[in-house]
Amino acid sequence: MNDGVAGWWAKAQSSMDKAARLLKWKWHEDAIFYAQQAAERGLKALLLQREDTIIKTHDLPFLAKRVGAPATILTLCKELSPVYMESRYPTTAHEWREYTREEAESDLRRAQEILLWIKKNL
């Protein structure tokens, strides 16, 4: 694993650790955001390894397709991807999305499954 790939992978792991800590503190929207970031950074590590490039996007399904992820991982990416925007910006009615503990736990599990697949393929 070259330094660039290792750096992205370390950031992915760090984001997942932050997500878990934030969940314990009941900061659900922040936990969900870091779970999404963990998956994104992990996918970018794999993309860098395979194509020697980084694409500036937060679109997890796009990245998953680009690295040839199987359908199960693509589905997880489709479910997790929207939280990047939803956890950071209000709706058109200027309302902030509130997340439950169950939603946060589900998103962390999604991110963990994505990272496990990436680790096997790095």
N, C-alpha and C positions, 0 to 999 in steps of 0.2 A: 504494500500500500504506500503510494507516494505521499509526500507531505501535504499536498493540496487535498487529497482524498481524506487523509487522516484528520486534517483540520476540520473539514465539513462533518466527518463522522463524529468527532469529539463534540462539535457544536450540537449535533443531533442528540447525543447522549446527555449533554448538559441541559438541553431544553426539556428532555423527558424527565430528568431529575427535578427540574424546576416545576414542571407540571404536577408531579407527585407531591411535592412539598406544598404547593399552592392549594391543591385539593385538600390536604390535611388541615390547612388553615381556613377552609371553606371559601376560598376566593375562586369560585367556580369559573367565571368568565376568563380569568387570567390563566387558570389551569388548562382550560380548553384551548386558549390561544397558544400556549407553549406546547401542548400536544400536537397541534397542527404544525407548528414550527419544527418540532422534532421530526415529524414525517417528511416535511419539505426538505429539511437539511439532509436527512438521510438519503432521500431520493436524489438530491443534488450531488452527494458524495458518490453514489453509484453512477450517475450520469457522467461525472467528471472522470471516473475510472474507465468507463466504457467509451466515451467519446472525446475526452480531453477538452470538455467545454462546460460552461455553466450558463444556464438560461435564466434571466431575471424574470421569474414568474412565481406566483403563489398558487397556481393551478395544479393541484395534486394529481388529478386524472391525466392531465397532459404529460406531466413528468413520469407518471407510472407507465403510460403507453410508450413513452420515449425510451424507457429502459427495459421494455418488454415484460412488464409485470403480468402475472397470471390474472385471470378474471376475478378471483377472490380478493386479491390485493387492489385491483382496480375498483371494485365495489367499495371496499373500505375507504379508499381515497375519495371516491365520489361522496361518501357520507361525511367525511371529515373536512373536506375542502371548504365548504361554505362558512365554517366558523371563523376563518381568517377575517372576513369582512363583518360578519354578524357580531363578533365579539369586540370589534373596534369602532363601529359606526352605528348611529341610531337609524331607525327605520325612516321612511319618508314622512311619517307622522311625528318625527323627532322623539320617538320612544326607544329606550334602550332595552335590548333583549336581556331577560333574566334567565339564568341557567340553574337547573336543579343539580343536586349532588349526583343523581342517577344519570343525567345527561353528561355530566363531567366524567363520571366513571366510565361510561360507554365510550366516550371519545378518547379517553386515555387508553382503554383496551384496544381500540382501533389503531391508535398510533403505535402501541407496543407490538401488535401483530405485524404492522407494516415494517417496523424496525427489525423484527426478527427475520422477516423475509429478506430484507436488505442485507443484514449481517451475513446470512447464508450465501449471498451472491456477491459480496465484496471480495 
